[in-house]
Structures are given as C-alpha cells and as structure tokens.
Amino acid sequence: GVQSHLQALLSLYKLFCPEQVSITLPGKTKTYFKNSEGPWKAAITAVRQRNQGISPLSQAKFLGTLQPRSKPTRKRKWNAQLVIPASSSNTSNLEEAGEEDSVSLYSTDVSLPVEQLQTFPQLLQNIHRLEFPAQMGSVLTSPLLLHYMNCAQEESIYLRLYYWMGQMLQEECTWCVVDNPNEEEFKSFLETIYKAECFLQEGFSACEEFLYKTLPLWDGFCCRSEILRLVSWIPLSSFSDIKSYLYDPLAQLFFTSSIYFKCSVLECLKELLQNWLNCNVIQVDSEFSS
C-alpha cells in the first residue's frame, strides 16, 4: 500500500534523479528530510546577530530548537548525571550490606554495586561481578570504573556510554542551542570528557562524531580551550576524512582569527600528532612482542 515515508523518499530521489523514478507521485508530501543548508544559515545568522545585537529567534527557527512559550525551559541537572547513583536492584540491600563484615565485598555469589567500590584491590577481586550504574555519565568521574573499561573492553558498556554522551553533546552544544543557560556546565562537561580521555589514553567515538558534525558551525570562541583539547584526542583515520572534517573547518577559522587562536590551534595539532605517535608505538610494540 501507499506509505507516506516511502513516498517522501521517492520524491527526494525524483528531485535529484528524475530518470530513476518512473511512477507518479502526489504533488504534496509531508517533509521527512530537513534542508541540509539549515545549520549553515543558522551559523551565519548567529554571527550577524552577535555583531548587531539582534534577538536570536531566527536562529532557533533554523535549528528547530524554538519551543512554544507555554512550555517551561528545561534545566538539566548536570551534577546528578555525573554522580554514581545507588543501583536499583540493590538499593534495598545497601543498609544490610553495610552492617556485614568487609569481607563480604569479596564474595562471588552476588553482583557488586559500583557505589560500594572504594579501592583498587576491591576492583580486582570483584571485576567479574560489577553492576554498572544506570547513569553512564558517572563512569567519567570514577577512576576505578575507567580502569574497568580499559581492561574489560565490554562492547555493551561502550555502546551505553556512546549513546548517552552523543545525546548530551548534541542537546547541550553551546553554539547549536539558542540562549543556552547551561554554558558553564557544558564547559565543565567537556572538561570531564577530556580528563577521562587522558586517563584512558584514547578518544571517545561519540566525542569524535560530535566534533566532526559541529566544527563546521563552530565560531572559534565558544568553549575554545575545551574543544581544542578534545580535538587532540581524535583517533587516527584516513587523510581524506581528517582533511574534510577537521583541517578544513579549522583552517577557515585559522586564517581569520587572532594570533592567540592560531597558536592554540597549532598547539592542539601538535598534541594530536603526539597522541597518534604514542598510540602507534603501543600498537607496534604489541605486534612485535606477539
């Protein structure tokens, strides 16, 4: 039967390659695909508004972030996202566990909630029965859990953290959200991600995807030091990807910015090269030893 989303897709094909679609389509179809030029127009409008001091309502329309006045502005509780909560399946047993002897922490019968994990020896003894928190953001602030991620290499943990981090970065990006009241919190969040990447000695894929998507829209001013630090942990990939997604957007800002910004970019690229070399040396050493 007729399906509106398939009609919209065929209409898009017919727009660019009419010879490929021979069937007749209705003239009016619901828009399922946003205009790809929207983010560029929004970025240009934001620059004009910043220079002229105009209300940023048009940018909100371009980005699709304009909300009805009747809806209150959502305020995210950032601190709660980065604190390890009590595990739901073990909350009722926490008081009883606290009254038992400390040796019970090394029991292998039940899972161990991460909020009870205090020392590195406890991590080693209970590494096979850890119960990760529902709020994956709390992993970023726990050195013990970062140790576990680095050793266990469990795909499910990385996927949970990837989806959570990607959503947070997209929703709270300072230069993609109009009148963002959480700009300082967003800077702190980026700094937390950077510290976790330094601890793990590798970048997060969600952060890499966020940078590739938003660097073309970045003005080089918002969260400057935090963004450049995150850029230094982008993993090595093909030259074409690095050039189009990283070098080209930075080059546009580089040639039109101050000396301070130029020096910051050069320092960032130097650290990026150092991180690439360190990772490559580790890989070569492991292959040679095997």
HELIX and SHEET records of a PDB file:
HELIX    1   1 SER A    4  PHE A   16  1                                  13    
HELIX    2   2 PRO A   18  GLN A   20  5                                   3    
HELIX    3   3 GLY A   38  GLN A   52  1                                  15    
HELIX    4   4 LEU A   57  LEU A   63  1                                   7    
HELIX    5   5 TRP A   78  GLN A   81  1                                   4    
HELIX    6   6 THR A   91  ASN A   93  5                                   3    
HELIX    7   7 LEU A   94  GLU A   99  1                                   6    
HELIX    8   8 SER A  102  TYR A  106  5                                   5    
HELIX    9   9 VAL A  114  GLN A  116  5                                   3    
HELIX   10  10 PHE A  120  GLN A  125  1                                   6    
HELIX   11  11 MET A  136  THR A  141  5                                   6    
HELIX   12  12 PRO A  143  ALA A  152  1                                  10    
HELIX   13  13 GLU A  155  GLU A  172  1                                  18    
HELIX   14  14 GLU A  183  LEU A  200  1                                  18    
HELIX   15  15 SER A  205  THR A  214  1                                  10    
HELIX   16  16 LEU A  215  LEU A  217  5                                   3    
HELIX   17  17 ARG A  224  VAL A  231  1                                   8    
HELIX   18  18 PHE A  239  ILE A  242  1                                   4    
HELIX   19  19 LYS A  243  TYR A  247  3                                   5    
HELIX   20  20 ASP A  248  PHE A  254  1                                   7    
HELIX   21  21 ILE A  259  SER A  289  1                                  31    
SHEET    1   A 2 LEU A 112  PRO A 113  0                                        
SHEET    2   A 2 LEU A 130  GLU A 131  1                                        
END                                                                             
